[in-house]
Amino acid sequence: MTIVVGYVPTPEGHAALRRGAQWGRASGLPLVVVSSQYGDHRLDGAQSARFDAELAAARGVVSDAGVDVQVRLLVRGNDPAEDILAVAAEVDAELIVIGLRRRTPVGKLVLGSNSQRVLLGADCPVVAVKADATS
């Protein structure tokens, strides 16, 4: 069993990472941090190096919390939700943690395609945290 964290280098992604690390430490479960990129023409060498640096920092946050961590940068053209759900199934996830950003009134009608797909498609509990949820 493990905890899967959907990670993007945003305030919401950082909040999900911190919360996942807290639960990993409390439960003794390892984390698998998933960062999914489309890998189209926008992913050049500089962009790839930036992602590597961001994921190294994410690995450090979790390791500093005393939690075993595996970080996966997936560049296979899938939607992030597909990659998160696939990894969660592969590792028999106990929990998925994702970040959730605040929405406008119109945006609240549609939760967000990736967040909504993870919440509805997961076979395990999903926790969605806001950027200001750091404790």
ZADO-1210 file (C-alpha; in nm, 4 decimals, padded with zeros to 6 digits):
<atoms>
<atom x="00.0000" y="00.0000" z="00.0000" code="MET" pos="1"/>
<atom x="00.1094" y="00.3521" z="-00.0694" code="THR" pos="2"/>
<atom x="-00.0074" y="00.7121" z="-00.0992" code="ILE" pos="3"/>
<atom x="-00.0125" y="00.8705" z="-00.4442" code="VAL" pos="4"/>
<atom x="00.0284" y="01.2465" z="-00.4713" code="VAL" pos="5"/>
<atom x="-00.0608" y="01.4282" z="-00.7915" code="GLY" pos="6"/>
<atom x="00.1980" y="01.7030" z="-00.8165" code="TYR" pos="7"/>
<atom x="00.2400" y="02.0172" z="-01.0205" code="VAL" pos="8"/>
<atom x="00.4703" y="02.3005" z="-00.9130" code="PRO" pos="9"/>
<atom x="00.1883" y="02.5315" z="-00.8034" code="THR" pos="10"/>
<atom x="00.0708" y="02.6380" z="-00.4582" code="PRO" pos="11"/>
<atom x="-00.1971" y="02.3666" z="-00.4796" code="GLU" pos="12"/>
<atom x="00.0588" y="02.1047" z="-00.5803" code="GLY" pos="13"/>
<atom x="00.2877" y="02.2039" z="-00.2943" code="HIS" pos="14"/>
<atom x="-00.0045" y="02.1804" z="-00.0503" code="ALA" pos="15"/>
<atom x="-00.0868" y="01.8302" z="-00.1776" code="ALA" pos="16"/>
<atom x="00.2771" y="01.7289" z="-00.1406" code="LEU" pos="17"/>
<atom x="00.3004" y="01.8582" z="00.2168" code="ARG" pos="18"/>
<atom x="-00.0268" y="01.6905" z="00.3161" code="ARG" pos="19"/>
<atom x="00.0753" y="01.3633" z="00.1527" code="GLY" pos="20"/>
<atom x="00.4072" y="01.3742" z="00.3407" code="ALA" pos="21"/>
<atom x="00.2215" y="01.4328" z="00.6684" code="GLN" pos="22"/>
<atom x="-00.0013" y="01.1301" z="00.6105" code="TRP" pos="23"/>
<atom x="00.2907" y="00.9219" z="00.4937" code="GLY" pos="24"/>
<atom x="00.4822" y="00.9998" z="00.8124" code="ARG" pos="25"/>
<atom x="00.1777" y="00.9333" z="01.0324" code="ALA" pos="26"/>
<atom x="00.0836" y="00.6063" z="00.8608" code="SER" pos="27"/>
<atom x="00.4282" y="00.4768" z="00.7734" code="GLY" pos="28"/>
<atom x="00.3206" y="00.4456" z="00.4086" code="LEU" pos="29"/>
<atom x="00.5543" y="00.5470" z="00.1272" code="PRO" pos="30"/>
<atom x="00.4601" y="00.8139" z="-00.1266" code="LEU" pos="31"/>
<atom x="00.4605" y="00.7979" z="-00.5024" code="VAL" pos="32"/>
<atom x="00.4635" y="01.1527" z="-00.6373" code="VAL" pos="33"/>
<atom x="00.3251" y="01.1726" z="-00.9912" code="VAL" pos="34"/>
<atom x="00.3915" y="01.4659" z="-01.2215" code="SER" pos="35"/>
<atom x="00.2323" y="01.4239" z="-01.5629" code="SER" pos="36"/>
<atom x="00.3305" y="01.6286" z="-01.8678" code="GLN" pos="37"/>
<atom x="00.1914" y="01.6125" z="-02.2190" code="TYR" pos="38"/>
<atom x="00.5356" y="01.6211" z="-02.3794" code="GLY" pos="39"/>
<atom x="00.4413" y="01.8197" z="-02.6863" code="ASP" pos="40"/>
<atom x="00.6472" y="02.0861" z="-02.8613" code="HIS" pos="41"/>
<atom x="00.6447" y="02.3021" z="-02.5475" code="ARG" pos="42"/>
<atom x="00.8630" y="02.0522" z="-02.3588" code="LEU" pos="43"/>
<atom x="01.2128" y="02.1525" z="-02.4658" code="ASP" pos="44"/>
<atom x="01.5443" y="02.0958" z="-02.2897" code="GLY" pos="45"/>
<atom x="01.5083" y="02.3997" z="-02.0646" code="ALA" pos="46"/>
<atom x="01.1541" y="02.3016" z="-01.9661" code="GLN" pos="47"/>
<atom x="01.2667" y="01.9457" z="-01.8963" code="SER" pos="48"/>
<atom x="01.5531" y="02.0713" z="-01.6772" code="ALA" pos="49"/>
<atom x="01.3090" y="02.2927" z="-01.4851" code="ARG" pos="50"/>
<atom x="01.0769" y="01.9951" z="-01.4239" code="PHE" pos="51"/>
<atom x="01.3717" y="01.7864" z="-01.3034" code="ASP" pos="52"/>
<atom x="01.4715" y="02.0592" z="-01.0568" code="ALA" pos="53"/>
<atom x="01.1137" y="02.0991" z="-00.9318" code="GLU" pos="54"/>
<atom x="01.0774" y="01.7249" z="-00.8808" code="LEU" pos="55"/>
<atom x="01.4110" y="01.7053" z="-00.6999" code="ALA" pos="56"/>
<atom x="01.2831" y="01.9755" z="-00.4631" code="ALA" pos="57"/>
<atom x="00.9577" y="01.7811" z="-00.4171" code="ALA" pos="58"/>
<atom x="01.1554" y="01.4652" z="-00.3382" code="ARG" pos="59"/>
<atom x="01.3522" y="01.6643" z="-00.0792" code="GLY" pos="60"/>
<atom x="01.0355" y="01.7904" z="00.0927" code="VAL" pos="61"/>
<atom x="00.9054" y="01.4366" z="00.1370" code="VAL" pos="62"/>
<atom x="01.2427" y="01.2866" z="00.2307" code="SER" pos="63"/>
<atom x="01.2983" y="01.5616" z="00.4880" code="ASP" pos="64"/>
<atom x="00.9670" y="01.4561" z="00.6447" code="ALA" pos="65"/>
<atom x="01.1143" y="01.1085" z="00.6923" code="GLY" pos="66"/>
<atom x="00.8927" y="00.9397" z="00.4333" code="VAL" pos="67"/>
<atom x="01.0053" y="00.6958" z="00.1656" code="ASP" pos="68"/>
<atom x="00.9316" y="00.8540" z="-00.1706" code="VAL" pos="69"/>
<atom x="00.9398" y="00.7655" z="-00.5355" code="GLN" pos="70"/>
<atom x="00.8962" y="01.0483" z="-00.7863" code="VAL" pos="71"/>
<atom x="00.7645" y="00.9788" z="-01.1346" code="ARG" pos="72"/>
<atom x="00.7729" y="01.2313" z="-01.4160" code="LEU" pos="73"/>
<atom x="00.5440" y="01.0877" z="-01.6808" code="LEU" pos="74"/>
<atom x="00.5667" y="01.2334" z="-02.0295" code="VAL" pos="75"/>
<atom x="00.3440" y="01.0119" z="-02.2393" code="ARG" pos="76"/>
<atom x="00.0760" y="01.2419" z="-02.3720" code="GLY" pos="77"/>
<atom x="-00.1936" y="01.1360" z="-02.1270" code="ASN" pos="78"/>
<atom x="-00.4120" y="01.3667" z="-01.9255" code="ASP" pos="79"/>
<atom x="-00.2712" y="01.4025" z="-01.5734" code="PRO" pos="80"/>
<atom x="-00.5816" y="01.2320" z="-01.4325" code="ALA" pos="81"/>
<atom x="-00.5174" y="00.9236" z="-01.6454" code="GLU" pos="82"/>
<atom x="-00.1581" y="00.9018" z="-01.5254" code="ASP" pos="83"/>
<atom x="-00.2497" y="00.9521" z="-01.1587" code="ILE" pos="84"/>
<atom x="-00.5227" y="00.6856" z="-01.1747" code="LEU" pos="85"/>
<atom x="-00.2964" y="00.4414" z="-01.3595" code="ALA" pos="86"/>
<atom x="-00.0174" y="00.4782" z="-01.1030" code="VAL" pos="87"/>
<atom x="-00.2663" y="00.4500" z="-00.8166" code="ALA" pos="88"/>
<atom x="-00.3939" y="00.1212" z="-00.9592" code="ALA" pos="89"/>
<atom x="-00.0406" y="-00.0042" z="-01.0234" code="GLU" pos="90"/>
<atom x="00.0794" y="00.0563" z="-00.6661" code="VAL" pos="91"/>
<atom x="-00.2488" y="-00.0399" z="-00.4969" code="ASP" pos="92"/>
<atom x="-00.2849" y="00.3095" z="-00.3496" code="ALA" pos="93"/>
<atom x="-00.4394" y="00.3484" z="-00.0089" code="GLU" pos="94"/>
<atom x="-00.5030" y="00.7170" z="-00.0761" code="LEU" pos="95"/>
<atom x="-00.4636" y="00.9781" z="-00.3508" code="ILE" pos="96"/>
<atom x="-00.3877" y="01.3398" z="-00.2590" code="VAL" pos="97"/>
<atom x="-00.4437" y="01.6187" z="-00.5115" code="ILE" pos="98"/>
<atom x="-00.4363" y="01.9961" z="-00.4942" code="GLY" pos="99"/>
<atom x="-00.7496" y="02.1912" z="-00.5698" code="LEU" pos="100"/>
<atom x="-00.7556" y="02.5567" z="-00.6647" code="ARG" pos="101"/>
<atom x="-01.0270" y="02.8032" z="-00.5863" code="ARG" pos="102"/>
<atom x="-01.2795" y="02.8557" z="-00.8631" code="ARG" pos="103"/>
<atom x="-01.5018" y="03.1349" z="-00.9854" code="THR" pos="104"/>
<atom x="-01.8774" y="03.0811" z="-00.9492" code="PRO" pos="105"/>
<atom x="-01.8911" y="02.9511" z="-01.3079" code="VAL" pos="106"/>
<atom x="-01.5849" y="02.7359" z="-01.2469" code="GLY" pos="107"/>
<atom x="-01.7556" y="02.5776" z="-00.9485" code="LYS" pos="108"/>
<atom x="-02.0101" y="02.4241" z="-01.1823" code="LEU" pos="109"/>
<atom x="-01.7280" y="02.2286" z="-01.3427" code="VAL" pos="110"/>
<atom x="-01.4828" y="02.1206" z="-01.0725" code="LEU" pos="111"/>
<atom x="-01.1970" y="02.0914" z="-01.3167" code="GLY" pos="112"/>
<atom x="-01.1539" y="01.8129" z="-01.5613" code="SER" pos="113"/>
<atom x="-00.8475" y="01.6471" z="-01.4062" code="ASN" pos="114"/>
<atom x="-00.9591" y="01.6866" z="-01.0455" code="SER" pos="115"/>
<atom x="-01.3062" y="01.5660" z="-01.1287" code="GLN" pos="116"/>
<atom x="-01.1770" y="01.2614" z="-01.3171" code="ARG" pos="117"/>
<atom x="-00.9485" y="01.1634" z="-01.0286" code="VAL" pos="118"/>
<atom x="-01.2251" y="01.2073" z="-00.7711" code="LEU" pos="119"/>
<atom x="-01.4772" y="01.0088" z="-00.9750" code="LEU" pos="120"/>
<atom x="-01.2433" y="00.7480" z="-01.1208" code="GLY" pos="121"/>
<atom x="-01.0340" y="00.6451" z="-00.8227" code="ALA" pos="122"/>
<atom x="-01.0784" y="00.3081" z="-00.6532" code="ASP" pos="123"/>
<atom x="-00.9493" y="00.4486" z="-00.3231" code="CYS" pos="124"/>
<atom x="-01.0227" y="00.7594" z="-00.1176" code="PRO" pos="125"/>
<atom x="-00.9125" y="01.0907" z="-00.2676" code="VAL" pos="126"/>
<atom x="-00.8277" y="01.3948" z="-00.0616" code="VAL" pos="127"/>
<atom x="-00.8325" y="01.7334" z="-00.2328" code="ALA" pos="128"/>
<atom x="-00.6452" y="02.0069" z="-00.0498" code="VAL" pos="129"/>
<atom x="-00.6425" y="02.3811" z="-00.1090" code="LYS" pos="130"/>
<atom x="-00.3244" y="02.5842" z="-00.1367" code="ALA" pos="131"/>
<atom x="-00.3788" y="02.7385" z="00.2054" code="ASP" pos="132"/>
<atom x="-00.4242" y="02.3963" z="00.3716" code="ALA" pos="133"/>
<atom x="-00.0741" y="02.3576" z="00.5115" code="THR" pos="134"/>
<atom x="-00.1402" y="02.2165" z="00.8558" code="SER" pos="135"/>
</atoms>
